[in-house]
Amino acid sequence: MSELTDYWLVRPLPRTVAPFPQETEKSYLRRLGEANGILPQRTLTQSHWLDSRQDYIDRLSMASGQPRENLLRAIPYLGQQPKMHHPHRPDFFPGVPCRLCVARRTGSYNRIHQVTAWRSRFHDQVCLRHRLWIEQPTGHYLIQADLTNLPDVLHAQRRHHRLLHEHGPTVLSTCYEHGATLWNELTGRSFRQEDTARRVRALPPLQHGSNRDHRRLIAHYPETVTTTALYASPHWRSLALREGHGFQQFIDEFNDRLQVELVPGSTEPCGSPPC
């Protein structure tokens, strides 16, 4: 007596598509469909009169030509309901990765239908391989500014990664948010304007109808990382929460690292009221 036959109810698509690292499921299905000239929701179309013995991931593996293990490793939450947070990194959200990384791994990039991948909101500002600014807002791939002429911004990202390795994403995400907020407030009061202007001049002009000048975010990034490092230190963070002499020590350290004159209890530069 012959064994029962397992019918394959999803056929392999003509063109295989490898997933981009940390790609969202929606983005991958769209690219798979586009590569084969079908709608994304039709990529796993199966028989209407036979029940499949395969689960969702096995069917996707057969249709895409990708091993199941590769799909599970590259695509978080594969086959599950869409979620707002990454399974292992709460600071990760769907965003636009480096356009040159996308081109290297997929063979091309499309400024209209972009690859969407999970990436950190706080710790992935720069693609160091290609020296591109990838932090939001990007609009689309072509707004990712070339940082070749800004080695201090590239160095700040390397330092940022070291801080992340040392303190972990939970602590450093909070420190980065506070550091970015503080430095943004200070830059509105003429702090380090010469450095800011120099970096802005080194960047390409705005293009493609961007409604927000991301060059200012780039120009302030080294100071933001320095402020983040200060907050990440348990010693200096504890002094920042004190009053009197302890807080003065924090202010002195802040002024020394950032080369500014911040007055205790004020965000005005020295020489302006209430100095």
C-alpha positions in Angstrom: 0.0 0.0 0.0 1.5 3.3 -1.1 1.9 6.2 1.4 -0.4 9.2 1.3 0.8 12.1 -0.8 1.3 15.6 0.7 -0.1 18.0 -1.8 1.8 21.3 -2.0 -1.0 23.9 -2.3 1.3 26.9 -2.6 3.5 27.0 -5.6 7.0 28.6 -5.7 7.0 32.0 -7.3 9.3 32.5 -10.3 11.4 35.1 -8.6 12.8 34.6 -5.2 13.3 37.5 -2.8 15.6 37.5 0.2 14.4 39.4 3.3 16.3 42.5 4.4 17.7 42.1 8.0 14.9 43.1 10.5 12.5 43.8 7.7 8.8 44.1 8.5 6.5 41.4 7.2 4.4 43.8 5.3 7.4 45.3 3.5 8.7 41.8 2.6 5.4 40.6 1.2 5.1 43.8 -0.9 8.5 43.3 -2.4 7.9 39.6 -3.1 4.7 40.5 -4.8 6.2 43.4 -6.8 9.1 41.1 -8.0 6.6 38.6 -9.3 4.0 41.1 -10.7 1.2 40.2 -8.3 -0.5 41.9 -5.4 1.0 41.3 -2.0 -2.1 39.5 -0.7 -1.9 37.0 -3.6 1.7 35.8 -2.8 0.4 33.0 -0.7 -2.8 32.2 -2.6 -3.6 28.5 -2.2 -6.3 26.0 -3.2 -9.9 26.9 -2.4 -10.9 23.2 -2.1 -8.1 21.5 -0.3 -6.8 22.1 3.2 -3.0 22.8 3.5 -1.0 20.7 5.9 1.6 23.5 6.1 1.7 26.4 8.5 1.9 30.0 7.3 5.7 30.2 7.5 6.1 27.0 5.6 3.9 28.3 2.8 5.8 31.6 2.7 9.1 29.6 2.5 7.8 27.6 -0.4 6.4 30.7 -2.3 9.5 32.8 -1.7 12.2 30.2 -2.2 13.7 31.2 1.2 14.5 28.7 3.9 12.2 28.9 6.9 15.1 29.6 9.2 16.2 32.5 7.2 12.7 34.1 7.2 12.4 33.6 11.0 15.8 35.1 11.6 15.3 38.1 9.4 11.6 39.1 10.0 10.5 39.7 13.6 6.9 38.6 14.5 6.6 36.7 11.3 3.1 35.2 10.9 1.8 37.1 14.0 -0.4 40.1 14.3 1.3 43.4 13.5 2.8 44.9 16.7 4.1 48.3 17.6 7.2 47.1 19.4 10.1 44.9 18.5 10.2 41.6 20.5 13.5 42.2 22.1 14.1 46.0 21.7 11.4 48.3 22.9 13.2 51.3 21.2 12.8 49.7 17.8 10.1 50.9 15.4 9.5 50.4 11.7 11.6 52.8 9.7 13.6 53.4 6.6 17.1 51.8 6.6 20.2 53.0 4.7 19.4 53.2 1.0 22.9 51.9 0.0 22.5 48.9 2.4 19.2 48.2 0.7 20.8 48.5 -2.7 23.7 46.2 -1.7 21.4 43.5 -0.3 18.5 43.7 -2.7 20.1 44.9 -5.9 18.1 48.2 -6.1 16.1 50.7 -4.1 12.9 52.4 -4.9 12.3 55.9 -3.5 8.5 55.4 -3.6 8.1 51.8 -2.4 10.8 51.6 0.2 12.0 48.7 2.3 10.7 49.1 5.9 12.8 47.6 8.7 12.9 47.6 12.5 15.4 50.1 13.7 16.1 52.1 16.8 14.5 55.4 17.3 17.4 56.6 19.4 20.6 54.7 18.5 20.8 54.3 14.7 21.3 57.8 13.5 24.2 57.1 11.1 25.0 54.2 8.7 28.8 54.0 9.4 29.4 51.7 6.4 28.1 54.2 3.9 28.4 57.4 6.0 24.7 58.4 5.6 22.4 60.1 8.1 19.4 57.7 8.5 17.6 59.1 11.6 14.1 60.3 11.1 12.7 62.5 9.6 14.0 61.2 6.2 10.9 61.6 4.0 12.4 59.0 1.7 15.8 57.5 0.8 17.2 60.4 -1.1 17.1 62.8 1.9 19.7 60.6 3.7 22.6 63.1 3.8 26.2 62.2 3.0 28.4 62.7 6.1 31.8 62.2 4.5 32.8 65.7 5.3 31.7 65.5 8.9 34.1 63.1 10.7 32.9 64.5 14.1 29.4 63.3 13.4 30.7 59.8 12.4 32.8 59.7 15.6 29.7 60.6 17.6 27.8 57.6 16.3 30.7 55.3 17.1 30.8 56.8 20.6 27.0 56.4 20.8 27.4 52.7 20.0 30.0 52.2 22.7 27.6 53.9 25.2 24.8 51.6 24.1 27.0 48.5 24.6 28.1 49.8 28.1 24.7 50.8 29.5 22.1 48.9 27.4 19.2 50.2 25.4 16.8 50.7 28.3 19.0 53.1 30.2 20.5 54.8 27.2 17.2 55.4 25.4 16.0 57.5 28.4 19.4 59.3 28.6 19.4 60.1 24.9 15.8 61.5 25.0 16.7 63.7 27.9 20.0 64.7 26.4 18.4 65.6 23.0 15.7 67.6 24.7 18.2 69.6 26.8 20.5 70.3 23.9 17.7 71.3 21.6 16.6 73.8 24.2 20.2 75.2 24.6 20.7 75.5 20.9 17.8 77.9 20.8 19.8 80.2 23.0 22.9 80.5 20.9 25.0 77.7 22.3 27.8 76.4 20.0 26.4 78.2 17.0 29.8 78.3 15.2 30.0 74.5 15.2 26.4 74.2 14.1 26.9 76.6 11.2 30.1 74.8 10.1 28.4 71.4 10.0 25.3 72.8 8.2 27.6 74.3 5.5 29.3 70.9 5.0 25.9 69.2 4.3 24.1 69.1 0.9 21.2 71.5 0.5 17.6 70.4 1.2 16.0 68.6 -1.7 12.9 66.7 -2.8 10.5 68.9 -1.0 11.5 68.1 2.6 9.4 70.1 5.0 11.8 69.9 7.8 15.5 70.9 8.0 17.1 67.7 9.2 20.5 69.3 8.8 20.0 70.9 12.2 19.6 67.5 13.8 22.8 66.4 12.2 24.7 69.5 13.3 23.7 69.1 17.0 24.3 65.3 17.1 27.9 65.3 18.6 26.7 67.6 21.4 23.7 65.5 22.0 25.8 62.3 22.4 28.1 64.1 24.8 25.1 65.2 26.9 23.8 61.6 26.7 27.1 60.3 28.0 26.9 62.7 31.0 23.4 61.5 31.9 24.4 57.9 31.4 27.0 58.1 34.1 25.4 57.1 37.4 27.7 59.5 39.2 26.9 62.6 37.2 23.2 61.6 36.9 22.9 61.5 40.7 24.6 64.9 41.0 22.2 66.4 38.4 19.3 65.4 40.7 20.8 67.1 43.8 20.7 70.7 44.9 23.4 73.0 46.1 27.1 71.9 45.7 26.3 68.6 44.0 24.3 70.2 41.3 27.0 72.8 40.8 29.5 70.0 40.3 27.3 68.6 37.5 27.0 72.1 35.9 30.8 72.5 36.0 31.3 69.1 34.3 28.7 69.9 31.7 30.4 73.3 30.9 33.8 71.6 30.7 32.6 68.8 28.3 30.5 71.0 26.1 32.7 74.1 26.3 29.8 76.3 27.2 28.9 78.5 30.2 25.6 77.2 31.6 24.5 78.9 34.8 23.0 76.8 37.6 19.2 77.0 37.5 19.2 78.7 34.1 19.5 77.7 30.5 20.8 81.1 29.5 24.5 81.5 28.4 26.8 83.4 30.8 26.7 87.1 29.9 22.9 87.1 29.4 20.3 87.5 32.2 20.4 86.3 34.9 24.2 86.1 34.9 
